[in-house]
Amino acid sequence: MTLSLYVTFMGIFMLSTVIIWKTILHRNKITVMAGMMIAMALGMSAGLTIGVIAGIILSGNLFYSTVFAMVLGVIFGFLAGMPISLMAVLDGTLAGIMGGMMGAMLGEMIAPEFQDALIRIMFVLFIATILILFQMMHQEFIKTKGWLSHPVIMIFGFALFITVYNQMGPLTSTSPFQNNNENMNTKNLVIQADEFSFSPNQVDLTAGETIKVTLDNIGEVEHDLEVIGMEAEVEEMSSSHDHHQEDSQIHVHSNPGEEQEVSFTPLNPGKYRYICTIPGHAESGMSGMIEIVS
């Protein structure tokens, strides 16, 4: 994950913890209805935002991204409702489940070029929800007049946050911050390499279409990707190393935690296997299939 994505995750956890802590501190002053609202809003917004991020990061693994987002959404909703009543717990839990499910599906379906923008939008909406909850809690039962709770200060801080957050670096490897100068007709494809698999391991492409493949090594050892037997016009190759075959046109190598790219245009329809040429990796199941259609 990028630094910007770490900041986003930390923001979600820290702000959710603040709301939960204030709910615990003032539980004797919170009505059941207010507690249900707090638990539902927190569970839904946290589950939805985390679900979108998980759906994008774990693209191709909808089951894992859905379970991950649902679990965290349920935890936040449950903890926010627990000091108040069983009704608040139920509201928060169900909202966390629903938010996690919807967020993961949205993150899975969104086109790569819009992933960065979607995460930013969802996080800004999450911040707005937290600020509304914070203001509601101060007006309804905390009854303090600290300068941080003043609406003008909160609006100014929110605007400042949006400005600073949008100046941060890309959140995803297919962010438009990285692709502003690229040909709009280029198709971006991210293939993640782990021990010992590629994700996705089945790819459909079109002959004559320019493809930029990003090999994202999320594993703990080096990996590469080599397409066997494909005739293509190779436009750009960001890295290579000594493991690849001499007659291979498409080859890219990535160290742990790195992303490396290769751009090419496939010429002929057919099915072509791609493998990791590091000794023993292909034999362990590290392979996939590219189908080129006319």
URMO-V772987 format. One record per pair of residues at least 24 apart in sequence whose C-alpha atoms are under 10 Angstrom apart, sorted by the first residue. I is the first residue (numbers start at 1). J is the second residue. D is the distance in whole Angstrom. If there is no record, write none. Layout:
BEGIN
i & j & d
I & J & D
I & J & D
END
This chain:
BEGIN
i & j & d
1 & 57 & 8
1 & 171 & 8
1 & 172 & 8
1 & 173 & 9
1 & 218 & 9
1 & 257 & 9
2 & 169 & 8
2 & 170 & 7
2 & 171 & 6
2 & 172 & 7
2 & 173 & 9
3 & 168 & 9
3 & 169 & 8
3 & 170 & 9
3 & 171 & 8
4 & 165 & 8
4 & 166 & 10
4 & 167 & 10
4 & 168 & 6
4 & 169 & 6
4 & 170 & 7
4 & 171 & 6
4 & 172 & 9
5 & 53 & 9
5 & 116 & 10
5 & 119 & 9
5 & 120 & 10
5 & 168 & 10
5 & 169 & 9
5 & 170 & 8
5 & 171 & 5
5 & 172 & 8
6 & 171 & 9
7 & 165 & 9
7 & 168 & 10
7 & 171 & 10
8 & 49 & 10
8 & 50 & 10
8 & 53 & 9
8 & 119 & 9
8 & 120 & 9
8 & 123 & 7
8 & 124 & 10
8 & 165 & 9
8 & 171 & 9
9 & 49 & 9
9 & 50 & 8
9 & 53 & 9
9 & 123 & 9
11 & 123 & 9
11 & 126 & 10
11 & 127 & 9
12 & 45 & 10
12 & 46 & 7
12 & 47 & 10
12 & 49 & 8
12 & 50 & 8
12 & 123 & 8
12 & 126 & 8
12 & 127 & 8
12 & 130 & 10
13 & 46 & 9
13 & 50 & 10
13 & 72 & 10
13 & 76 & 9
15 & 42 & 10
15 & 46 & 10
15 & 126 & 9
15 & 127 & 8
15 & 130 & 7
15 & 131 & 9
15 & 134 & 10
16 & 42 & 7
16 & 43 & 9
16 & 45 & 10
16 & 46 & 8
16 & 76 & 7
16 & 77 & 9
16 & 79 & 10
16 & 80 & 9
16 & 126 & 10
16 & 127 & 10
16 & 130 & 8
17 & 76 & 8
17 & 79 & 9
17 & 80 & 9
18 & 130 & 9
18 & 134 & 9
19 & 76 & 10
19 & 79 & 10
19 & 80 & 7
19 & 130 & 8
19 & 131 & 10
19 & 133 & 8
19 & 134 & 7
19 & 137 & 9
20 & 76 & 8
20 & 77 & 9
20 & 78 & 10
20 & 79 & 6
20 & 80 & 5
20 & 81 & 8
20 & 82 & 9
20 & 83 & 9
21 & 79 & 9
21 & 80 & 8
21 & 83 & 10
22 & 80 & 9
22 & 134 & 9
22 & 137 & 8
22 & 138 & 10
22 & 142 & 9
23 & 79 & 9
23 & 80 & 7
23 & 81 & 8
23 & 82 & 9
23 & 83 & 7
23 & 84 & 8
23 & 137 & 9
23 & 142 & 10
24 & 79 & 9
24 & 80 & 8
24 & 81 & 9
24 & 82 & 9
24 & 83 & 6
24 & 84 & 8
25 & 83 & 9
25 & 142 & 10
26 & 83 & 9
26 & 84 & 10
26 & 137 & 9
26 & 141 & 8
26 & 142 & 7
27 & 81 & 10
27 & 82 & 10
27 & 83 & 6
27 & 84 & 6
27 & 85 & 10
27 & 141 & 10
28 & 83 & 9
28 & 84 & 8
28 & 141 & 9
29 & 84 & 10
29 & 140 & 9
29 & 141 & 6
29 & 142 & 8
30 & 83 & 9
30 & 84 & 7
30 & 137 & 9
30 & 140 & 8
30 & 141 & 7
30 & 142 & 9
31 & 84 & 8
31 & 85 & 9
31 & 140 & 10
31 & 141 & 9
32 & 81 & 9
32 & 84 & 6
32 & 85 & 7
32 & 86 & 9
32 & 87 & 8
32 & 88 & 7
33 & 84 & 9
33 & 85 & 10
33 & 87 & 9
33 & 88 & 8
34 & 81 & 10
34 & 84 & 9
34 & 88 & 9
34 & 136 & 9
34 & 137 & 9
34 & 140 & 9
34 & 141 & 10
35 & 80 & 8
35 & 81 & 6
35 & 82 & 9
35 & 83 & 8
35 & 84 & 6
35 & 85 & 8
35 & 87 & 9
35 & 88 & 6
35 & 89 & 9
35 & 91 & 9
35 & 92 & 9
35 & 137 & 10
36 & 77 & 9
36 & 80 & 9
36 & 81 & 7
36 & 82 & 10
36 & 84 & 8
36 & 85 & 8
36 & 86 & 9
36 & 87 & 7
36 & 88 & 4
36 & 89 & 7
36 & 90 & 8
36 & 91 & 6
36 & 92 & 7
37 & 80 & 10
37 & 81 & 9
37 & 88 & 8
37 & 91 & 8
37 & 92 & 8
37 & 133 & 9
38 & 77 & 8
38 & 80 & 7
38 & 81 & 7
38 & 84 & 10
38 & 88 & 8
38 & 91 & 9
38 & 92 & 8
38 & 130 & 10
38 & 133 & 7
38 & 134 & 10
38 & 136 & 9
38 & 137 & 9
39 & 74 & 10
39 & 76 & 8
39 & 77 & 5
39 & 78 & 7
39 & 79 & 8
39 & 80 & 5
39 & 81 & 5
39 & 82 & 9
39 & 84 & 9
39 & 87 & 10
39 & 88 & 6
39 & 89 & 7
39 & 90 & 9
39 & 91 & 6
39 & 92 & 4
39 & 93 & 8
39 & 94 & 10
39 & 95 & 8
39 & 96 & 9
40 & 73 & 10
40 & 74 & 10
40 & 76 & 9
40 & 77 & 6
40 & 78 & 9
40 & 80 & 9
40 & 81 & 8
40 & 88 & 8
40 & 89 & 9
40 & 90 & 9
40 & 91 & 5
40 & 92 & 4
40 & 93 & 8
40 & 94 & 8
40 & 95 & 5
40 & 96 & 8
40 & 99 & 10
41 & 77 & 8
41 & 80 & 10
41 & 91 & 9
41 & 92 & 8
41 & 95 & 8
41 & 96 & 9
41 & 99 & 10
41 & 126 & 10
41 & 129 & 7
41 & 130 & 9
41 & 132 & 10
41 & 133 & 8
42 & 73 & 8
42 & 74 & 10
42 & 76 & 7
42 & 77 & 6
42 & 78 & 10
42 & 79 & 10
42 & 80 & 7
42 & 81 & 10
42 & 92 & 7
42 & 93 & 10
42 & 95 & 8
42 & 96 & 8
42 & 99 & 10
42 & 126 & 9
42 & 129 & 8
42 & 130 & 8
42 & 133 & 9
43 & 70 & 9
43 & 72 & 8
43 & 73 & 5
43 & 74 & 6
43 & 75 & 8
43 & 76 & 5
43 & 77 & 4
43 & 78 & 8
43 & 79 & 9
43 & 80 & 8
43 & 81 & 9
43 & 89 & 10
43 & 91 & 8
43 & 92 & 5
43 & 93 & 7
43 & 94 & 8
43 & 95 & 5
43 & 96 & 4
43 & 97 & 8
43 & 98 & 9
43 & 99 & 7
43 & 100 & 9
44 & 70 & 10
44 & 73 & 7
44 & 74 & 9
44 & 76 & 9
44 & 77 & 8
44 & 91 & 10
44 & 92 & 8
44 & 93 & 9
44 & 94 & 8
44 & 95 & 5
44 & 96 & 5
44 & 97 & 8
44 & 98 & 7
44 & 99 & 5
44 & 100 & 8
44 & 102 & 10
44 & 103 & 10
44 & 126 & 10
45 & 73 & 8
45 & 76 & 10
45 & 77 & 10
45 & 95 & 8
45 & 96 & 8
45 & 98 & 10
45 & 99 & 7
45 & 100 & 9
45 & 103 & 9
45 & 122 & 9
45 & 123 & 9
45 & 125 & 8
45 & 126 & 6
45 & 127 & 9
45 & 128 & 10
45 & 129 & 7
45 & 130 & 9
46 & 70 & 10
46 & 72 & 8
46 & 73 & 6
46 & 74 & 9
46 & 75 & 10
46 & 76 & 7
46 & 77 & 9
46 & 95 & 9
46 & 96 & 7
46 & 99 & 7
46 & 100 & 8
46 & 103 & 10
46 & 122 & 10
46 & 123 & 9
46 & 126 & 7
46 & 127 & 10
46 & 129 & 10
46 & 130 & 10
47 & 71 & 8
47 & 72 & 6
47 & 73 & 4
47 & 74 & 8
47 & 75 & 9
47 & 76 & 8
47 & 77 & 9
47 & 95 & 8
47 & 96 & 5
47 & 97 & 7
47 & 98 & 8
47 & 99 & 5
47 & 100 & 4
47 & 101 & 8
47 & 102 & 9
47 & 103 & 7
47 & 104 & 9
47 & 126 & 10
48 & 73 & 8
48 & 95 & 9
48 & 96 & 8
48 & 97 & 9
48 & 98 & 8
48 & 99 & 4
48 & 100 & 5
48 & 101 & 8
48 & 102 & 6
48 & 103 & 4
48 & 104 & 8
48 & 105 & 10
48 & 106 & 9
48 & 107 & 10
48 & 122 & 8
48 & 123 & 10
48 & 126 & 9
49 & 73 & 9
49 & 99 & 8
49 & 100 & 8
49 & 102 & 10
49 & 103 & 6
49 & 104 & 9
49 & 107 & 9
49 & 118 & 10
49 & 119 & 7
49 & 120 & 10
49 & 121 & 9
49 & 122 & 6
49 & 123 & 6
49 & 124 & 10
49 & 125 & 9
49 & 126 & 7
50 & 99 & 9
50 & 100 & 7
50 & 103 & 7
50 & 104 & 8
50 & 107 & 9
50 & 119 & 9
50 & 122 & 9
50 & 123 & 9
50 & 126 & 10
51 & 99 & 7
51 & 100 & 5
51 & 101 & 7
51 & 102 & 7
51 & 103 & 4
51 & 104 & 4
51 & 105 & 8
51 & 106 & 8
51 & 107 & 7
51 & 108 & 9
52 & 99 & 9
52 & 100 & 8
52 & 101 & 9
52 & 102 & 8
52 & 103 & 4
52 & 104 & 5
52 & 105 & 7
52 & 106 & 6
52 & 107 & 4
52 & 108 & 8
52 & 109 & 10
52 & 110 & 9
52 & 115 & 9
52 & 118 & 8
52 & 119 & 7
52 & 122 & 8
52 & 123 & 10
53 & 103 & 8
53 & 104 & 8
53 & 106 & 9
53 & 107 & 6
53 & 108 & 9
53 & 115 & 9
53 & 116 & 9
53 & 118 & 9
53 & 119 & 6
53 & 120 & 10
53 & 122 & 9
53 & 123 & 10
53 & 171 & 10
53 & 172 & 10
54 & 100 & 9
54 & 103 & 8
54 & 104 & 6
54 & 105 & 10
54 & 106 & 10
54 & 107 & 7
54 & 108 & 8
55 & 100 & 10
55 & 101 & 10
55 & 102 & 10
55 & 103 & 7
55 & 104 & 4
55 & 105 & 7
55 & 106 & 7
55 & 107 & 4
55 & 108 & 5
55 & 109 & 8
55 & 110 & 9
55 & 115 & 10
56 & 103 & 10
56 & 104 & 8
56 & 105 & 9
56 & 106 & 9
56 & 107 & 5
56 & 108 & 6
56 & 109 & 8
56 & 110 & 8
56 & 111 & 10
56 & 112 & 8
56 & 115 & 7
56 & 116 & 9
56 & 118 & 10
56 & 119 & 9
56 & 172 & 8
57 & 104 & 10
57 & 107 & 8
57 & 108 & 9
57 & 115 & 10
57 & 172 & 8
57 & 173 & 10
57 & 192 & 10
58 & 104 & 9
58 & 107 & 9
58 & 108 & 8
58 & 192 & 9
58 & 199 & 9
59 & 104 & 9
59 & 105 & 10
59 & 107 & 8
59 & 108 & 6
59 & 109 & 9
59 & 110 & 10
59 & 190 & 10
59 & 191 & 10
59 & 192 & 9
59 & 199 & 8
59 & 200 & 8
60 & 108 & 7
60 & 109 & 10
60 & 199 & 7
60 & 200 & 6
60 & 201 & 10
61 & 104 & 10
61 & 108 & 8
61 & 199 & 9
61 & 200 & 9
62 & 101 & 10
62 & 104 & 7
62 & 105 & 7
62 & 107 & 9
62 & 108 & 7
62 & 109 & 10
63 & 101 & 10
63 & 104 & 9
63 & 105 & 10
64 & 104 & 9
65 & 100 & 9
65 & 101 & 9
65 & 103 & 9
65 & 104 & 6
65 & 105 & 9
65 & 107 & 9
65 & 108 & 9
66 & 97 & 9
66 & 99 & 10
66 & 100 & 6
66 & 101 & 5
66 & 102 & 8
66 & 103 & 8
66 & 104 & 5
66 & 105 & 8
66 & 107 & 10
66 & 108 & 10
67 & 97 & 9
67 & 100 & 8
67 & 101 & 8
67 & 104 & 9
68 & 100 & 8
68 & 101 & 10
68 & 104 & 9
69 & 96 & 8
69 & 97 & 8
69 & 98 & 10
69 & 99 & 8
69 & 100 & 4
69 & 101 & 7
69 & 102 & 9
69 & 103 & 8
69 & 104 & 7
70 & 94 & 9
70 & 95 & 9
70 & 96 & 6
70 & 97 & 5
70 & 98 & 7
70 & 99 & 7
70 & 100 & 4
70 & 101 & 6
70 & 102 & 9
70 & 103 & 9
70 & 104 & 9
71 & 96 & 8
71 & 97 & 7
71 & 100 & 8
72 & 96 & 7
72 & 97 & 9
72 & 100 & 8
73 & 97 & 6
73 & 98 & 8
73 & 99 & 7
73 & 100 & 6
73 & 101 & 10
74 & 98 & 9
74 & 99 & 9
74 & 100 & 8
111 & 174 & 10
111 & 188 & 10
112 & 172 & 9
112 & 173 & 9
112 & 174 & 6
112 & 175 & 7
112 & 176 & 9
112 & 187 & 10
112 & 188 & 8
112 & 189 & 8
112 & 190 & 9
113 & 172 & 9
113 & 173 & 10
113 & 174 & 6
113 & 175 & 6
113 & 176 & 6
113 & 177 & 10
113 & 178 & 10
113 & 179 & 8
113 & 187 & 10
113 & 188 & 8
114 & 172 & 10
114 & 174 & 8
114 & 175 & 7
114 & 176 & 7
115 & 171 & 8
115 & 172 & 7
115 & 173 & 9
115 & 174 & 7
115 & 175 & 7
115 & 176 & 9
116 & 170 & 7
116 & 171 & 6
116 & 172 & 6
116 & 173 & 9
116 & 174 & 8
116 & 175 & 5
116 & 176 & 7
116 & 177 & 9
117 & 166 & 10
117 & 170 & 9
117 & 171 & 9
117 & 172 & 10
117 & 175 & 8
117 & 176 & 8
117 & 177 & 10
119 & 171 & 8
119 & 172 & 9
120 & 162 & 9
120 & 165 & 8
120 & 166 & 8
120 & 171 & 8
121 & 162 & 10
123 & 162 & 10
123 & 165 & 10
124 & 158 & 9
124 & 161 & 9
124 & 162 & 7
124 & 165 & 9
124 & 166 & 10
127 & 158 & 8
127 & 161 & 9
127 & 162 & 10
128 & 154 & 10
128 & 155 & 10
128 & 158 & 8
131 & 155 & 9
131 & 158 & 8
173 & 214 & 8
173 & 216 & 8
173 & 259 & 8
174 & 214 & 9
183 & 210 & 9
185 & 209 & 8
185 & 210 & 7
185 & 211 & 9
186 & 210 & 5
186 & 211 & 6
186 & 212 & 7
186 & 263 & 9
186 & 264 & 10
186 & 265 & 9
187 & 211 & 5
187 & 212 & 6
187 & 213 & 8
187 & 263 & 9
188 & 212 & 5
188 & 213 & 6
188 & 214 & 8
188 & 263 & 9
189 & 213 & 5
189 & 214 & 6
189 & 215 & 9
189 & 261 & 10
189 & 263 & 10
190 & 214 & 5
190 & 215 & 6
190 & 216 & 7
190 & 259 & 9
190 & 260 & 10
190 & 261 & 9
191 & 215 & 5
191 & 216 & 6
191 & 217 & 9
191 & 225 & 9
191 & 259 & 10
192 & 216 & 5
192 & 217 & 6
192 & 218 & 7
192 & 219 & 9
192 & 223 & 10
192 & 259 & 9
193 & 217 & 5
193 & 218 & 6
193 & 219 & 6
193 & 220 & 10
193 & 221 & 10
193 & 222 & 9
193 & 223 & 7
193 & 224 & 8
193 & 225 & 9
193 & 254 & 9
193 & 256 & 9
193 & 257 & 10
193 & 259 & 10
193 & 276 & 9
193 & 286 & 8
193 & 287 & 10
194 & 218 & 6
194 & 219 & 4
194 & 220 & 8
194 & 221 & 8
194 & 222 & 9
194 & 223 & 8
194 & 256 & 9
194 & 286 & 9
195 & 219 & 6
195 & 220 & 8
195 & 221 & 8
195 & 222 & 10
195 & 223 & 9
195 & 281 & 8
195 & 284 & 9
195 & 285 & 9
195 & 286 & 8
196 & 221 & 10
196 & 223 & 9
196 & 276 & 9
196 & 280 & 10
196 & 281 & 6
196 & 282 & 8
196 & 283 & 9
196 & 284 & 6
196 & 285 & 6
196 & 286 & 5
196 & 287 & 9
197 & 223 & 10
197 & 275 & 9
197 & 276 & 9
197 & 281 & 9
197 & 282 & 9
197 & 284 & 8
197 & 285 & 6
197 & 286 & 4
197 & 287 & 7
197 & 288 & 9
198 & 223 & 10
198 & 225 & 9
198 & 274 & 9
198 & 275 & 9
198 & 276 & 9
198 & 285 & 9
198 & 286 & 6
198 & 287 & 7
198 & 288 & 7
199 & 286 & 10
199 & 287 & 10
199 & 288 & 9
200 & 287 & 10
200 & 288 & 8
200 & 289 & 9
201 & 273 & 10
201 & 274 & 9
201 & 275 & 10
201 & 286 & 9
201 & 287 & 7
201 & 288 & 4
201 & 289 & 6
201 & 290 & 8
202 & 273 & 9
202 & 274 & 10
202 & 287 & 9
202 & 288 & 6
202 & 289 & 5
202 & 290 & 6
202 & 291 & 8
203 & 271 & 10
203 & 272 & 10
203 & 288 & 8
203 & 289 & 6
203 & 290 & 5
203 & 291 & 6
203 & 292 & 9
204 & 271 & 9
204 & 289 & 9
204 & 290 & 6
204 & 291 & 5
204 & 292 & 6
204 & 293 & 7
205 & 265 & 10
205 & 266 & 8
205 & 269 & 9
205 & 270 & 10
205 & 290 & 7
205 & 291 & 6
205 & 292 & 5
205 & 293 & 6
205 & 294 & 9
206 & 265 & 9
206 & 266 & 7
206 & 267 & 9
206 & 268 & 9
206 & 269 & 8
206 & 270 & 10
206 & 291 & 8
206 & 292 & 5
206 & 293 & 5
206 & 294 & 6
207 & 232 & 9
207 & 265 & 7
207 & 266 & 5
207 & 267 & 5
207 & 268 & 6
207 & 269 & 6
207 & 270 & 9
207 & 291 & 10
207 & 292 & 6
207 & 293 & 6
207 & 294 & 5
208 & 232 & 9
208 & 233 & 9
208 & 264 & 9
208 & 265 & 6
208 & 266 & 6
208 & 267 & 6
208 & 268 & 8
208 & 269 & 9
208 & 292 & 9
208 & 293 & 10
208 & 294 & 8
209 & 264 & 8
209 & 265 & 6
209 & 266 & 7
209 & 267 & 9
209 & 292 & 10
209 & 294 & 10
210 & 234 & 9
210 & 235 & 9
210 & 263 & 7
210 & 264 & 6
210 & 265 & 4
210 & 266 & 7
210 & 267 & 10
211 & 235 & 10
211 & 262 & 8
211 & 263 & 6
211 & 264 & 5
211 & 265 & 6
211 & 266 & 8
212 & 236 & 9
212 & 237 & 10
212 & 261 & 7
212 & 262 & 6
212 & 263 & 4
212 & 264 & 7
212 & 265 & 9
213 & 237 & 10
213 & 250 & 10
213 & 252 & 9
213 & 259 & 10
213 & 260 & 8
213 & 261 & 6
213 & 262 & 5
213 & 263 & 6
213 & 264 & 8
214 & 238 & 10
214 & 252 & 9
214 & 254 & 10
214 & 258 & 10
214 & 259 & 6
214 & 260 & 6
214 & 261 & 4
214 & 262 & 7
214 & 263 & 9
215 & 252 & 7
215 & 253 & 8
215 & 254 & 7
215 & 255 & 10
215 & 258 & 8
215 & 259 & 5
215 & 260 & 5
215 & 261 & 6
215 & 262 & 8
216 & 253 & 10
216 & 254 & 7
216 & 255 & 9
216 & 256 & 9
216 & 257 & 7
216 & 258 & 6
216 & 259 & 4
216 & 260 & 7
216 & 261 & 9
217 & 253 & 9
217 & 254 & 6
217 & 255 & 7
217 & 256 & 5
217 & 257 & 5
217 & 258 & 6
217 & 259 & 6
217 & 260 & 9
218 & 254 & 10
218 & 255 & 9
218 & 256 & 6
218 & 257 & 5
218 & 258 & 8
218 & 259 & 9
219 & 255 & 9
219 & 256 & 6
219 & 257 & 7
219 & 258 & 10
220 & 255 & 8
220 & 256 & 5
220 & 257 & 8
221 & 254 & 9
221 & 255 & 7
221 & 256 & 5
221 & 257 & 9
221 & 278 & 10
222 & 253 & 8
222 & 254 & 6
222 & 255 & 4
222 & 256 & 5
222 & 257 & 9
222 & 258 & 9
222 & 276 & 10
222 & 278 & 8
223 & 252 & 9
223 & 253 & 6
223 & 254 & 6
223 & 255 & 6
223 & 256 & 8
223 & 258 & 10
223 & 275 & 10
223 & 276 & 6
223 & 277 & 8
223 & 278 & 7
223 & 281 & 8
223 & 286 & 9
224 & 251 & 7
224 & 252 & 6
224 & 253 & 4
224 & 254 & 6
224 & 255 & 8
224 & 260 & 9
224 & 274 & 10
224 & 275 & 8
224 & 276 & 5
224 & 277 & 6
224 & 278 & 7
224 & 281 & 10
224 & 286 & 10
225 & 250 & 8
225 & 251 & 6
225 & 252 & 5
225 & 253 & 6
225 & 254 & 9
225 & 262 & 10
225 & 274 & 6
225 & 275 & 6
225 & 276 & 5
225 & 277 & 7
225 & 278 & 9
225 & 286 & 9
225 & 287 & 9
225 & 288 & 10
226 & 250 & 6
226 & 251 & 4
226 & 252 & 7
226 & 253 & 9
226 & 273 & 8
226 & 274 & 5
226 & 275 & 5
226 & 276 & 6
226 & 277 & 7
226 & 287 & 9
227 & 251 & 7
227 & 252 & 9
227 & 272 & 7
227 & 273 & 6
227 & 274 & 4
227 & 275 & 7
227 & 276 & 9
227 & 287 & 10
227 & 288 & 9
227 & 289 & 9
227 & 290 & 8
228 & 271 & 10
228 & 272 & 6
228 & 273 & 6
228 & 274 & 6
228 & 275 & 8
228 & 289 & 10
228 & 290 & 10
229 & 271 & 9
229 & 272 & 7
229 & 273 & 8
229 & 274 & 9
230 & 266 & 7
230 & 267 & 8
230 & 268 & 8
230 & 269 & 9
230 & 270 & 8
230 & 271 & 9
230 & 272 & 6
230 & 273 & 9
230 & 274 & 10
230 & 290 & 9
230 & 292 & 9
231 & 264 & 10
231 & 265 & 9
231 & 266 & 6
231 & 267 & 6
231 & 268 & 7
231 & 269 & 10
231 & 272 & 10
232 & 263 & 10
232 & 264 & 6
232 & 265 & 5
232 & 266 & 4
232 & 267 & 5
232 & 268 & 8
233 & 263 & 9
233 & 264 & 5
233 & 265 & 5
233 & 266 & 7
233 & 267 & 7
234 & 262 & 8
234 & 263 & 6
234 & 264 & 4
234 & 265 & 7
234 & 266 & 9
235 & 262 & 8
235 & 263 & 5
235 & 264 & 5
235 & 265 & 8
236 & 261 & 8
236 & 262 & 5
236 & 263 & 5
236 & 264 & 7
237 & 261 & 6
237 & 262 & 4
237 & 263 & 6
237 & 264 & 9
238 & 262 & 6
238 & 263 & 9
242 & 277 & 10
242 & 278 & 10
243 & 276 & 9
243 & 277 & 6
243 & 278 & 6
243 & 279 & 8
244 & 276 & 9
244 & 277 & 6
244 & 278 & 9
245 & 277 & 9
250 & 274 & 9
251 & 275 & 10
251 & 276 & 9
251 & 277 & 9
252 & 276 & 10
253 & 277 & 9
253 & 278 & 10
266 & 292 & 7
266 & 293 & 10
267 & 292 & 9
267 & 293 & 10
267 & 294 & 9
268 & 292 & 7
268 & 293 & 8
268 & 294 & 8
269 & 293 & 5
269 & 294 & 6
270 & 294 & 9
END
